[in-house]
């Protein structure tokens, strides 16, 4: 029952969420979230090609901006400057330049909206799961008495 309710793959990453297969609404939201993530990865490849760097551009998750690109400052600086303000530098720390672009900001906005919807839907399901689990309490109590 537990494996059906909790996404074990995400739990291994310390992200405890209801399994998307538990509900058609969650499954649809999860599919849309994956589509947005794929679009972000495609955009990362486009940015990497656009900046013409020898080192990889990384798509990183950040608490402040949710997602942003990172590249070695020496490699990415020239490409970002030539981009006619297409890319906005967020920060430069320890020879790593963090930056974003309008397309990524839009994808992040959609991603956050879908995540919020997923969490709201999940909260409703958590209540239902707890109600179902609580029905097992009397049975477990009787088993405990029999065993002891």
ABEGO torsion letter per residue (X at the ends): XAAAABBAAAAAAGBBBBBAAABAAAAAAAAAAAAAAAAAAAAAAAAAAAAGBABBBBBBBBAAAGBBBBBBAAAAAAAAAAAGGABBBABBBGGBBBBBBAAAAAAAAAAAAAAAAAAAAAAAAAAAAAAAAAAAAAAAAAAAAAAX
